[in-house]
Amino acid sequence: MIPLAAPVCANVWREQLPQARAIGSGDLRWFGLKIYTARLWSEQTRFDPESSTSPFALELTYHRSISREQFVKTSLDEITRLFANRYSAATLKRWEADMQRAFTDVNAGDQLIGVYLPEVGCRFYNSRQLLAEIRDPEFAKAFFAIWFDERTKDTGLRSQLLGSRK
């Protein structure tokens, strides 16, 4: 039996985006295996990641188990690939510690939700609670660029998230 409070808790991140609607969604696959389903939530009807001055959320629903360490390593690798030497080793080390605090190990069915807060940073939630707030706007931009930068590794997923048709 599901507790009555479950639906409220599951949407705790929605307090940041009360009018948000799903813009697009798609699956990340690696060697044919479905890793997660991503869904972009925004209050804007035409979402533009390059000029977004409004909060948005990226919801990831996992289909496989992934460790916090792997999530952090992959995120840092992608930020470094996208931005080369833009960020110092000290900045990347600080961001690594922030992500270690913000992320959790996930299993199939688990969700992690990142909420982008312009000029503030971001918040990370699981389906039950706030996990961490990172008050660093530059980190937030670099982190969400993993999915929304034009140079992302998965341009098909980016297009689907942005609501574009292939």
C-alpha positions as CSV (number, residue, x, y, z in Angstrom):
1,M,0.0,0.0,0.0
2,I,1.4,3.4,-1.0
3,P,1.4,6.1,1.8
4,L,-0.8,9.1,1.1
5,A,2.2,11.4,1.3
6,A,4.1,9.6,-1.5
7,P,2.9,11.7,-4.5
8,V,3.7,14.9,-2.7
9,C,7.2,13.7,-1.8
10,A,7.9,12.3,-5.2
11,N,7.4,15.8,-6.7
12,V,9.3,17.9,-4.1
13,W,11.4,19.4,-6.8
14,R,8.3,20.7,-8.5
15,E,8.1,23.4,-5.9
16,Q,10.9,25.1,-7.8
17,L,8.9,24.9,-11.1
18,P,5.2,24.8,-10.3
19,Q,4.1,25.6,-13.8
20,A,6.6,23.3,-15.6
21,R,5.6,21.0,-18.4
22,A,7.6,18.3,-20.0
23,I,9.3,19.7,-23.1
24,G,10.8,16.5,-24.4
25,S,12.3,13.2,-23.4
26,G,14.5,10.5,-24.8
27,D,16.7,7.5,-23.8
28,L,20.5,7.4,-23.3
29,R,21.8,4.2,-24.8
30,W,25.3,2.8,-24.5
31,F,26.2,-0.1,-26.8
32,G,22.5,-0.7,-27.3
33,L,21.8,-0.9,-23.5
34,K,19.2,1.6,-22.2
35,I,21.0,3.5,-19.4
36,Y,18.3,6.1,-18.5
37,T,15.3,8.0,-19.7
38,A,15.8,11.8,-19.6
39,R,13.0,14.3,-19.4
40,L,13.3,18.1,-19.6
41,W,10.8,20.2,-17.6
42,S,10.4,23.9,-18.1
43,E,7.9,26.7,-17.7
44,Q,9.0,28.1,-21.1
45,T,7.1,26.7,-24.1
46,R,10.2,27.2,-26.4
47,F,13.2,26.2,-24.3
48,D,16.6,27.6,-25.5
49,P,19.5,26.2,-23.3
50,E,21.8,29.0,-24.6
51,S,19.7,31.8,-23.3
52,S,17.7,30.3,-20.5
53,T,17.0,32.8,-17.8
54,S,14.3,30.6,-16.3
55,P,14.7,27.6,-14.1
56,F,14.4,24.2,-15.6
57,A,14.7,20.6,-14.5
58,L,16.3,17.5,-16.0
59,E,14.8,14.3,-14.7
60,L,16.8,11.1,-15.2
61,T,15.0,7.7,-14.6
62,Y,17.6,4.9,-14.5
63,H,17.2,1.5,-16.1
64,R,20.5,0.2,-14.8
65,S,22.6,0.5,-11.6
66,I,25.2,3.2,-11.6
67,S,27.5,4.1,-8.8
68,R,27.9,7.6,-7.5
69,E,31.6,7.4,-8.4
70,Q,30.9,6.5,-12.0
71,F,28.3,9.3,-12.3
72,V,30.8,11.9,-10.9
73,K,33.7,10.6,-13.1
74,T,31.6,10.6,-16.3
75,S,30.3,14.1,-15.5
76,L,33.8,15.5,-14.9
77,D,35.1,13.8,-18.0
78,E,32.3,15.4,-20.1
79,I,32.7,18.9,-18.6
80,T,36.5,18.6,-19.4
81,R,35.8,17.4,-22.9
82,L,33.3,20.2,-23.6
83,F,35.3,23.0,-22.0
84,A,39.0,21.8,-22.4
85,N,41.1,24.0,-20.1
86,R,38.5,26.5,-19.2
87,Y,38.3,25.4,-15.6
88,S,41.3,25.1,-13.3
89,A,42.2,21.8,-11.6
90,A,41.2,23.4,-8.2
91,T,37.7,24.2,-9.6
92,L,37.2,20.7,-11.0
93,K,38.3,19.2,-7.7
94,R,35.8,21.4,-5.8
95,W,33.1,20.4,-8.3
96,E,34.0,16.7,-7.8
97,A,33.5,17.1,-4.1
98,D,30.2,18.9,-4.7
99,M,28.9,16.1,-7.0
100,Q,30.1,13.4,-4.5
101,R,27.8,15.1,-2.0
102,A,24.9,15.7,-4.4
103,F,24.7,12.3,-6.2
104,T,23.8,8.8,-4.9
105,D,24.2,5.3,-6.2
106,V,21.2,4.5,-8.4
107,N,19.4,1.3,-9.3
108,A,16.9,0.5,-12.0
109,G,13.8,2.6,-11.4
110,D,15.6,5.3,-9.3
111,Q,15.4,9.0,-10.3
112,L,17.8,11.9,-10.0
113,I,16.5,15.3,-10.8
114,G,18.7,18.4,-11.4
115,V,17.0,21.8,-11.2
116,Y,18.9,24.7,-12.8
117,L,18.5,28.0,-11.0
118,P,19.8,30.9,-13.1
119,E,22.4,33.1,-11.3
120,V,22.2,30.8,-8.2
121,G,23.4,27.3,-9.2
122,C,21.4,24.1,-9.0
123,R,19.6,21.6,-6.7
124,F,19.6,17.9,-6.9
125,Y,16.8,15.6,-5.8
126,N,15.9,12.0,-5.8
127,S,12.3,10.9,-5.9
128,R,11.9,11.6,-2.1
129,Q,14.0,14.6,-1.1
130,L,16.5,17.3,-1.8
131,L,19.9,15.8,-1.9
132,A,22.1,18.9,-2.2
133,E,22.2,22.5,-3.4
134,I,25.3,23.7,-5.2
135,R,25.4,27.5,-5.2
136,D,27.7,28.0,-8.1
137,P,26.2,29.3,-11.3
138,E,29.2,28.3,-13.4
139,F,29.1,24.7,-12.2
140,A,25.4,24.6,-13.1
141,K,26.0,25.9,-16.6
142,A,28.9,23.4,-17.1
143,F,27.0,20.5,-15.7
144,F,23.8,20.9,-17.7
145,A,25.9,21.5,-20.8
146,I,26.6,17.8,-20.7
147,W,23.1,17.4,-22.2
148,F,22.3,20.8,-23.8
149,D,25.6,22.0,-25.4
150,E,25.6,21.6,-29.2
151,R,28.8,19.5,-28.8
152,T,27.1,16.9,-26.5
153,K,28.0,13.3,-27.2
154,D,24.4,12.4,-27.8
155,T,22.9,15.0,-30.2
156,G,19.9,12.8,-30.8
157,L,19.0,12.8,-27.1
158,R,19.6,16.6,-27.0
159,S,17.1,17.1,-29.9
160,Q,14.6,14.9,-28.2
161,L,14.9,16.8,-24.9
162,L,14.5,20.1,-26.7
163,G,11.3,18.8,-28.3
164,S,12.8,18.6,-31.8
165,R,11.8,16.0,-34.2
166,K,14.5,13.8,-35.8
